[in-house]
Amino acid sequence: MRIIFLIIFSYLFGSIPTGYLLVKKIKKTDIRKVGSGNIGATNAFRVGGKFVGIATFIIDFFKGFIPVIFTKHFILSTDELYILEPVILLVSVLGHVTTLFLKFRGGKGVATAIGGITAISPQISLICIAVFIVTVTISKYVSLGSILSSVIFIILIFFSPQFKVYPTISKLIFISTAGLIIYRHKSNILRIINSTENKIFS
């Protein structure tokens, strides 16, 4: 029952459409109809301003962080934990990407994934964030920073000692989460290739 509760909670908690709610409340605007149409922090920043963008990122971050922390406290078996951590991470991101509250149309899952990864391994999270910052600083593309951070995460799954304790199935679930985020950026990838992607914010 604990495992079922954690999975349901993670999806519902991840489904909270933060950017949509904040922009609707503060700007009286449907974020899905403005800018990129995405409900994530980047478009919230563009549509609602700095405060709304930062608040959206922080809340979306904790949508991934809190479910993993709960899992660490509720699951006592180490073997179970190494299976459930990646599952809860993926479910939380799925909640954000396919939010129940907006007819299963959500964001791209980056902030939520960062939150979950931070709860699992702050060191790995810092590496991914560093790659994101460097990429955005050089390229001016937020989307490219998100994509390359996801790629680095996949590489770390194979080569970082911290992931050696996880069974193969768990590693595959981690990879699925990163793959989902990359897939959600497919339109950005096409725009980057065609040099039509918006710089700084995507």
N, C-alpha and C positions, 0 to 999 in steps of 0.2 A: 504493500500500500504506500509506503514511503516513496518508493521509486516512481509509482504512478503519479502521486501527488507532485513530486518534484518536476516531472516532465510536463504535466498540465500547467502547473504554476509558471514554469519557465516560458512556455509558449504564450500564455495569457499576459504575463508581465512583459515579455518581449514585444507583444502586439500593441502595447500602448503607443498610439500615434503622436508622439511628443511634438514634432514640428507642426503637424496639422493643428493640434489643440492650441499651442501657443500662438501661432500666427492668426488663427481664428479668433482667439480671445483678445489679443493685443491689437492686431491690424484689421480685424473684421474681414479677413480675406481667406479664400480657400487656396492654400499653398499649392494644391494639385493643378490649379489653373494659371499659375504664375511662374515665371522663370523656367526652370527645367521641368517643373511639375513634380519633382521629387520631394518627399516629406522629410528628408534627412537634414543634418545640420548645415550643410553647405548652402542648400537652397533656402533654408530658414534664415540664414545669415543674409543672403541676398534680398529676400523678400521682407523680412522682419527687422533687420538691423543686427548690430553686434550683440546686444543683450540676448535677443531671441536665438541667435545662432549659437552662442556659447551655452545658453541654458539647454538648448536642444541637444547639443553634443554631450553635456554632462549627464543629463537624464538618460539619454540613449546608452551612454557608457555604463551606467549602473544597471540598465536593463540586462546587460550581459554579466556584470560583475556580481550582483547580488545572488542570482540563481546558483552560480558556481560556488559561492561562499556557503550558501545554505546546504548545498550538496556535501561540501567538506564536513559540515557539522552533523548532518543527519545520517551520513553513510560511514559506518565504522570500519568496514572491511576494506583494506587497501586494494585488494583485487577488484572489488566492485567499484571503488572510487576511480580507478584507472580506466574503467569502461565508461562510467557515468559522466565523468568530467567532459570528455569530448561530445557525448550525447547531449548534455545540457547546454553546452556551448552552441552546438548546431541548432538545437530546438529554439534557443533564445534568438538566434540570428534569423531563423525561419519565421519566428513570431514577428520580428521587425519587417522582414521582407514581404511576408504574406499576412499582414495584420488582419485579424478577425474583424476589426472595427471599421475597416474601410474596404469592404468587399474583397479582402485578400490581396489588396494592392498597397505595397508599402515602400520602404526605402531600400538602400543597398547594403545595409548591415555592417558598415565599417566600424562605427563607434561602438555598437553593441558587441561586435567581435573583439575589439580592443579591450573592452571591459572584461569580457570572459577570459581572454588570454592573460590579462593582468592578474586575475584571481588565481589562475592556474600557475603562471610563471611570470613574475614581474620582470625577470631578466630578459626573457624572450620578447615580452611586450615592449621593453625599452629598445631592443634592437629593431623591431618592426617600426616603432614610432620614429626612431632615428633615420631609418631608410625613407620613411614617408616625408620627414622634414627636409632632408637633403634633396630628395627628388623634386619636391614642390618648389624649394628654393631655386634649384637650377632650371627646371622646366617651366615653372609657373602653372603646371597642371595638377590640380588636386586629385583628379581621377587617376592620373599616372602614378602618383604617390600611393594611392590606395591599391592599385594593381600590383605594383612592384613590392609593396609591403606584404601582400598576400603570397606572392611568388617566393619571397625570402622566408616567409613562415613555412611554406612547403619544404623548402630546402633544409631549414633547421630541423624539421621533423625527422629527416633522414640522418642528419649529421650532428645534431646537438646531443650531448650526453644526457640532458634532462628528459629527453623523450625515449631513452633506451628502456625505461621501466614500463613503458606502455606497450600492450600487445599490438599485434599487427592490425586487428580490427579497429582499435582506437586510433591508430595512425591514419587509417583510411578515412575514418570519420572526421578527423582534424583536416585532412586534405579535402574532403567534401565541403567543409565549411569555407575554406579558402577558395576552392573552385567555384562555389556559389557566388561569392563576392566578385570574383573575376567575371563570371558570367553576367552578373547584374550590371557590369560596366561595358557590356558588349557594344552599346551604342557610342559610348565614349571612345572606345578603341577605334571604331570606324572613323569618328571625327578627328582623332589624333592622327590617324593615317592620312586623312584628307586635309589636314591642317585647318580644320574648322572648329576645333574644340575651344571653348572659352578658357582663357587663362586665369590663373589665381583661383577662381571659383568655377566649378563645373556643375 
